[in-house]
């Protein structure tokens, strides 16, 4: 299982749950999560993250000892005021000191850390349902504030709700039944700037009643992980919360943030596990059959598809990564809707899908499915899908994957103006790309084509385009001249001049083939630089 670096851990949990007190955060991968016992100091794995449950007071000596044992960080309960000794010990030992938010559970933090660092089975929830935990938190908040509560994500999708929802209004009932806040209610809140006010404040915001819709008043607070807004908590109350109740909701939002981050970590761990299994299955190696079984596939005819996005100069790497992950999730859902045993996962920058298709026209059917997916999914980028040849069983998955990758490479190179490609339809282009890899850049162009290119550059002529048009038209001067918008006689003169400059015998089939190959390889490289 992959390990997670400490920097990634802090990005996931945010400063709401873990805050850096002192020390430099190193990008080292966390070697394990260990609970510290001052009466019986444990043996530490390399780069361990140590949980100092109950530690307080003078922490400098503890940090120094942990540094000698190779620990990467120490987590203690907030608040922690770093004195000069602690700052110096953290700097000298290389151990970063982190503060764990008050009111949060050490057990929950331990489970979350193990999930994020890959130290546990992502499907092992310790006998609990994580979504159920969020419902329990909603009920606890409702009991604390004596009012019905809902927890929603950034897109106003319902994540959990408490009891006593019969005391709320029709909008709340529709939200629970549809698992989504009604669009008309969301639109009114957006127009009135309610969401902006909630996101700008770290305290509860009172939302006045909406007489035109019959909605009751509410108090709402944003759920944050660091600077990221994860969602909101909504409480149906008749008046603004008191200072005491507002503080209680503020503290509760930290617990909700931890659970939401935990759920996201669960989802990421499941993605990683599925990606690992899928990668093993696609290799068709000794462990491939077991990976196929664990993915829920049978030893049956399948087709491999490969999805990625074209590079974008306007999007940041983070935006491209997020969009790639979104498309991969949508791709998995689309394939599963087509066949219940289909599976897809993101491996690197490519989302691979294995689609069971036991039919004679499997390739055409897979191409149609890919085209339908791209027609339905919206994206700021340009998604591309390569379709491999059918695999008769799991032992042939590697061959189908290779075909999908070859087709996808043709699309990424910008050789063709299309978004879906079947390997058999682009096999020649795929072979030309492989040939281009074998030819050093300094050797292309060479011979006759190099002489013609040099002449064009010196005299601002168009002999290369003339020769390319003639070859593409199979020697038909009328067609080639029309493609270049010149008179046939002018075209014949330019063609003769190209033959003279390049010292090429256009009546020789071998010379024509060599010229055609060089021109095609030059076009492929030019398209690759532009894409």
NULOVEX-306019 format. One record per residue (C-alpha): x, y, z; residue in three letters. Coordinates in steps of 0.1 Angstrom, whole numbers. Each point is the difference from the previous one (the first is absolute). Layout:
% NULOVEX-306019
- px_py_pz_code
- X_Y_Z_Ala
...
This chain:
% NULOVEX-306019
- px_py_pz_code
- 0_0_0_Unk
- 13_35_-9_Unk
- 11_23_28_Unk
- -10_36_3_Unk
- 24_29_6_Unk
- -6_22_30_Unk
- -6_30_-23_Unk
- -29_-19_-17_Unk
- -14_-9_35_Unk
- -1_37_10_Unk
- -16_10_-33_Unk
- -27_-26_5_Unk
- -8_7_37_Unk
- 5_38_-2_Unk
- 8_23_29_Unk
- -34_-4_16_Unk
- 9_-35_12_Unk
- 38_1_1_Unk
- 20_33_3_Unk
- 38_4_-2_Unk
- 13_13_33_Unk
- 37_0_-9_Unk
- 26_-18_-21_Unk
- 5_-5_-37_Unk
- -25_-22_-18_Unk
- 21_-25_-20_Unk
- -13_-18_-31_Unk
- 10_-33_15_Unk
- -24_-29_-4_Unk
- -16_-10_34_Unk
- 13_-34_10_Unk
- -26_-7_26_Unk
- -24_15_26_Unk
- 10_-7_37_Unk
- -15_10_33_Unk
- 26_13_24_Unk
- 1_-13_36_Unk
- 24_19_22_Unk
- 2_-30_25_Unk
- 8_-25_-28_Unk
- 14_17_-30_Unk
- -8_-21_-31_Unk
- 23_-10_-28_Unk
- -5_22_-29_Unk
- 1_-8_-37_Unk
- 19_24_-22_Unk
- -17_34_-6_Unk
- -27_-8_26_Unk
- -28_24_8_Unk
- -4_-1_38_Unk
- -33_7_18_Unk
- 8_16_34_Unk
- -33_-9_17_Unk
- 0_17_34_Unk
- 33_18_-5_Unk
- 2_35_12_Unk
- 25_24_17_Unk
- 36_-3_-10_Unk
- 1_-16_-34_Unk
- 35_9_-10_Unk
- 16_-31_15_Unk
- -26_-23_-16_Unk
- 6_16_-34_Unk
- 37_-4_3_Unk
- -3_-37_9_Unk
- -24_-6_-29_Unk
- 24_17_-23_Unk
- 28_-24_10_Unk
- -24_-28_-8_Unk
- -7_13_-35_Unk
- -36_13_5_Unk
- -14_24_-25_Unk
- -26_17_22_Unk
- -17_2_35_Unk
- -37_7_4_Unk
- -12_14_33_Unk
- -33_14_11_Unk
- -6_37_-6_Unk
- 6_27_12_Unk
- 38_-1_-1_Unk
- 21_31_6_Unk
- 35_-6_-14_Unk
- 27_13_22_Unk
- 37_5_-10_Unk
- 10_-34_11_Unk
- -27_-18_-20_Unk
- 7_21_-31_Unk
- 37_-8_3_Unk
- -6_-37_6_Unk
- -23_-3_-30_Unk
- 25_17_-22_Unk
- 30_-20_12_Unk
- -18_-34_-1_Unk
- -20_5_-32_Unk
- -32_-10_18_Unk
- -30_22_-8_Unk
- -24_7_29_Unk
- -37_-1_-10_Unk
- -30_11_21_Unk
- -31_-22_-1_Unk
- -33_20_3_Unk
- -18_-2_33_Unk
- -33_-20_1_Unk
- 11_-24_-27_Unk
- 6_-37_8_Unk
- 34_-16_1_Unk
- -15_-33_-12_Unk
- -15_17_-30_Unk
- 33_18_-8_Unk
- 19_-33_2_Unk
- -24_-17_-24_Unk
- 1_29_-23_Unk
- 38_1_0_Unk
- 2_-37_-7_Unk
- -24_4_-29_Unk
- 19_29_-15_Unk
- 34_-16_4_Unk
- -12_-33_-14_Unk
- 8_-19_32_Unk
- -34_-17_2_Unk
- -25_-16_-23_Unk
- -21_27_-16_Unk
- -30_-23_3_Unk
- 5_-6_37_Unk
- -21_26_19_Unk
- 6_-16_34_Unk
- -36_-13_1_Unk
- -14_35_-6_Unk
- -16_17_-29_Unk
- 17_33_-7_Unk
- -32_15_-15_Unk
- -18_-13_31_Unk
- 25_20_21_Unk
- -9_32_-18_Unk
- -37_-7_7_Unk
- 9_-5_37_Unk
- 18_33_0_Unk
- -30_17_-15_Unk
- -22_-15_28_Unk
- 25_11_26_Unk
- 0_36_-14_Unk
- -38_-1_0_Unk
- -1_-11_36_Unk
- 25_27_9_Unk
- -19_28_-17_Unk
- -35_-14_5_Unk
- -8_4_-37_Unk
- -1_-22_-32_Unk
- 33_0_-19_Unk
- 12_-9_-35_Unk
- 36_-3_-13_Unk
- 6_8_-36_Unk
- 30_1_-24_Unk
- 11_30_-21_Unk
- -26_-9_-27_Unk
- -29_0_25_Unk
- -2_-38_-1_Unk
- -12_-16_32_Unk
- 26_-20_18_Unk
- -18_-6_34_Unk
- -30_12_20_Unk
- -12_-2_36_Unk
- -34_-11_13_Unk
- -29_24_6_Unk
- -1_11_-37_Unk
- -38_0_2_Unk
- 4_33_19_Unk
- 16_16_-30_Unk
- -15_14_-32_Unk
- -9_-15_-35_Unk
- 34_9_-14_Unk
- 17_-21_27_Unk
- -23_-30_-7_Unk
- 7_3_-38_Unk
- 37_2_8_Unk
- -1_-33_20_Unk
- -21_-18_-25_Unk
- 21_11_-30_Unk
- 33_0_18_Unk
- 5_35_-15_Unk
- -11_35_10_Unk
- -28_11_-24_Unk
- 15_21_-28_Unk
- -25_29_5_Unk
- 11_3_36_Unk
- 37_-1_-8_Unk
- -5_26_-27_Unk
- -18_24_24_Unk
- 29_-4_25_Unk
- 26_7_-27_Unk
- -19_31_-12_Unk
- -1_13_36_Unk
- 37_-6_5_Unk
- -6_-25_28_Unk
- 26_-25_-10_Unk
- 26_28_-4_Unk
- -7_12_35_Unk
- 3_-36_14_Unk
- 33_-6_-18_Unk
- 15_33_11_Unk
- -8_-6_37_Unk
- 13_-25_25_Unk
- -30_4_22_Unk
- -36_-10_-5_Unk
- -20_23_-24_Unk
- -37_6_6_Unk
- -22_-4_-31_Unk
- -33_19_3_Unk
- -32_-18_-9_Unk
- -12_1_-36_Unk
- -37_9_1_Unk
- -5_-5_-38_Unk
- 10_-36_3_Unk
- -12_-8_35_Unk
- 35_-9_12_Unk
- 9_3_37_Unk
- 30_19_12_Unk
- 33_-18_3_Unk
- 35_2_14_Unk
- 28_-12_-22_Unk
- 38_-4_4_Unk
- 26_-10_-25_Unk
- 20_-33_5_Unk
- 36_6_-7_Unk
- 32_-20_-3_Unk
- 27_27_0_Unk
- -9_25_-27_Unk
- -23_-25_-18_Unk
- -37_2_3_Unk
- -13_-36_3_Unk
- -37_8_6_Unk
- -25_15_24_Unk
- -21_-8_31_Unk
- -35_13_1_Unk
- -21_3_31_Unk
- -37_10_0_Unk
- -3_26_28_Unk
- -25_28_6_Unk
- 26_26_9_Unk
- 38_6_-2_Unk
- 20_-23_22_Unk
- 13_13_33_Unk
- 38_3_5_Unk
- 1_-33_19_Unk
- -20_-19_-26_Unk
- 19_16_-28_Unk
- 33_-11_15_Unk
- -14_-35_4_Unk
- -9_-1_-37_Unk
- 34_14_-9_Unk
- 17_-28_19_Unk
- -23_-26_-15_Unk
- 10_12_-35_Unk
- 35_-12_7_Unk
- -12_-35_8_Unk
- -21_0_-32_Unk
- 31_11_-19_Unk
- 20_-29_13_Unk
- -27_-25_-10_Unk
- -4_15_-34_Unk
- 38_-1_-6_Unk
- 0_-36_13_Unk
- -27_-9_-25_Unk
- 20_16_-28_Unk
- 30_-19_12_Unk
- -20_-32_-1_Unk
- -10_7_-36_Unk
- 36_8_-10_Unk
- 12_-32_16_Unk
- -26_-20_-18_Unk
- 10_16_-33_Unk
- 37_-8_7_Unk
- -9_-37_8_Unk
- -21_-3_-31_Unk
- 27_17_-21_Unk
- 26_-25_14_Unk
- -22_-30_-8_Unk
- -9_14_-35_Unk
- 37_6_-8_Unk
- 8_-36_11_Unk
- -28_-14_-21_Unk
- 11_20_-31_Unk
- 35_-15_2_Unk
- -14_-35_-5_Unk
- 27_-13_23_Unk
- 0_-29_25_Unk
- -20_21_25_Unk
- -24_13_-27_Unk
- -26_-27_4_Unk
- -4_7_37_Unk
- -2_37_-6_Unk
- -28_-6_-26_Unk
- -19_-21_26_Unk
- 3_27_27_Unk
- -12_26_-25_Unk
- -32_-20_-5_Unk
- 8_-9_-36_Unk
- -3_-35_-16_Unk
- 24_-17_-23_Unk
- -20_13_-30_Unk
- 4_20_-32_Unk
- 7_36_7_Unk
- 12_33_-16_Unk
- 24_24_16_Unk
- -6_37_-4_Unk
- 25_28_10_Unk
- -12_36_8_Unk
- 21_31_5_Unk
- -3_37_-7_Unk
- 19_21_-25_Unk
- 25_24_16_Unk
- -12_35_7_Unk
- 21_32_2_Unk
- -27_19_19_Unk
- -5_-25_28_Unk
- 23_-5_29_Unk
- 14_-36_8_Unk
- -23_-1_30_Unk
- -31_8_-21_Unk
- 10_-25_-26_Unk
- 4_-27_27_Unk
- -33_8_16_Unk
- -18_-1_-34_Unk
- 18_-33_-9_Unk
- -12_-15_33_Unk
- -36_12_-6_Unk
- 0_-14_-35_Unk
- 14_-33_12_Unk
- -29_-3_26_Unk
- -26_9_-26_Unk
- 16_-25_-24_Unk
- -2_-28_26_Unk
- -36_8_6_Unk
- -8_0_-37_Unk
- 16_-34_-6_Unk
- -17_-15_30_Unk
- -33_12_-13_Unk
- 8_-19_-33_Unk
- 11_-32_17_Unk
- -2_-7_38_Unk
- 34_-17_0_Unk
- 18_28_-18_Unk
- 28_17_19_Unk
- 21_32_-5_Unk
- 27_18_20_Unk
- 25_28_-4_Unk
- 36_-13_-4_Unk
- 24_29_-4_Unk
- -15_24_-24_Unk
- -21_-26_-18_Unk
- -33_-15_10_Unk
- -3_-36_-11_Unk
- -32_-19_-3_Unk
- -7_-37_-5_Unk
- -33_-5_-16_Unk
- -14_-36_-4_Unk
- -13_-4_-36_Unk
- -7_-35_-12_Unk
- -11_9_-36_Unk
- 13_-1_-35_Unk
- 0_38_-4_Unk
- 16_7_34_Unk
- 24_26_-13_Unk
- -27_20_-18_Unk
- -23_-3_31_Unk
- 28_13_23_Unk
- 7_29_-24_Unk
- -36_9_0_Unk
- -1_-1_38_Unk
- 31_22_2_Unk
- -16_25_-24_Unk
- -32_1_20_Unk
- 19_7_32_Unk
- 19_29_-15_Unk
- -33_14_-14_Unk
- -15_0_35_Unk
- 28_11_22_Unk
- 9_37_1_Unk
- 36_10_4_Unk
- 21_31_-3_Unk
- 27_-21_-15_Unk
- -1_-24_-30_Unk
- -5_-36_11_Unk
- 15_-27_-23_Unk
- -7_-38_1_Unk
- 19_-28_-17_Unk
- -16_-33_-6_Unk
- 20_-32_0_Unk
- -6_-33_-17_Unk
- -23_-25_17_Unk
- 16_-23_26_Unk
- -13_-36_-1_Unk
- 7_-4_37_Unk
- 20_15_28_Unk
- 33_-12_-14_Unk
- -4_22_-30_Unk
- -7_32_19_Unk
- 35_13_-4_Unk
- -3_-2_-38_Unk
- -33_19_1_Unk
- 15_26_23_Unk
- 29_5_-23_Unk
- -24_5_-29_Unk
- -20_26_20_Unk
- 32_18_9_Unk
- 12_1_-36_Unk
- -33_14_-12_Unk
- 0_25_28_Unk
- 35_11_-9_Unk
- -11_8_-35_Unk
- -27_22_13_Unk
- 23_18_25_Unk
- 25_6_-28_Unk
- -27_21_-19_Unk
- 5_-20_-32_Unk
- -38_-4_-4_Unk
- -28_24_8_Unk
- -21_-24_21_Unk
- -4_-10_36_Unk
- -7_-37_-2_Unk
- 22_-25_-19_Unk
- 0_-37_-6_Unk
- 35_-14_-4_Unk
- -8_-18_-33_Unk
- -12_34_-14_Unk
- 32_18_10_Unk
- 25_-28_-3_Unk
- 21_16_-27_Unk
- 2_33_20_Unk
- 10_-20_31_Unk
- 28_-17_-19_Unk
- 12_33_-14_Unk
- 2_14_36_Unk
- 21_-29_10_Unk
- 22_5_-31_Unk
- 4_37_9_Unk
- 13_-11_34_Unk
- 28_-19_-16_Unk
- 11_28_-23_Unk
- 23_26_17_Unk
- -12_36_-4_Unk
- 32_9_-17_Unk
- -6_-27_-27_Unk
- -34_14_-11_Unk
- -2_13_-26_Unk
- 29_-16_-20_Unk
- 10_-5_-36_Unk
- -23_13_-27_Unk
- -26_14_25_Unk
- 27_19_19_Unk
- 13_16_-32_Unk
- -36_11_-9_Unk
- -6_14_35_Unk
- 32_20_-1_Unk
- -9_14_-34_Unk
- -35_10_13_Unk
- 16_17_30_Unk
- 25_20_-21_Unk
- -24_10_-28_Unk
- -33_2_19_Unk
- -14_-27_-24_Unk
- -26_-27_5_Unk
- 16_-30_-17_Unk
- -5_-23_31_Unk
- -37_7_0_Unk
- -1_-6_-38_Unk
- 17_-34_3_Unk
- -22_-9_30_Unk
- -32_9_-19_Unk
- 11_-20_-30_Unk
- 8_-31_21_Unk
- -33_3_19_Unk
- -19_2_-33_Unk
- 18_-32_-13_Unk
- 16_20_-29_Unk
- -33_16_-12_Unk
- 12_36_-9_Unk
- -35_14_-4_Unk
- -10_-11_35_Unk
- 32_11_16_Unk
- -1_34_-18_Unk
- -35_6_12_Unk
- 10_-9_36_Unk
- 27_28_-2_Unk
- -23_24_-19_Unk
- 25_4_-29_Unk
- -3_-6_-38_Unk
- 11_-35_-11_Unk
- 28_14_-22_Unk
- 13_19_30_Unk
- -2_-31_21_Unk
- 19_-21_-26_Unk
- 28_26_-1_Unk
- 3_0_38_Unk
- 0_-38_1_Unk
- 28_-2_-26_Unk
- 20_26_20_Unk
- -5_-20_31_Unk
- 14_-31_-18_Unk
- 30_20_-12_Unk
- 8_16_33_Unk
- -4_-33_20_Unk
- 17_-21_-28_Unk
- -29_-25_4_Unk
- -14_-23_-27_Unk
- -37_2_4_Unk
- -5_-29_-24_Unk
- 18_-23_26_Unk
- -25_-16_24_Unk
- 27_-4_27_Unk
- 9_37_-2_Unk
- -37_10_2_Unk
- -5_-23_31_Unk
- 31_15_17_Unk
- -12_35_-7_Unk
- -36_-7_12_Unk
- 13_-16_32_Unk
- 22_30_8_Unk
- -27_24_-7_Unk
- -25_-19_22_Unk
- 25_-2_29_Unk
- 7_37_-3_Unk
- -38_7_2_Unk
- -3_-23_30_Unk
- 28_18_19_Unk
- -14_34_-9_Unk
- -35_-10_13_Unk
- 16_-14_32_Unk
- 17_34_6_Unk
- -32_19_-6_Unk
- -22_-22_22_Unk
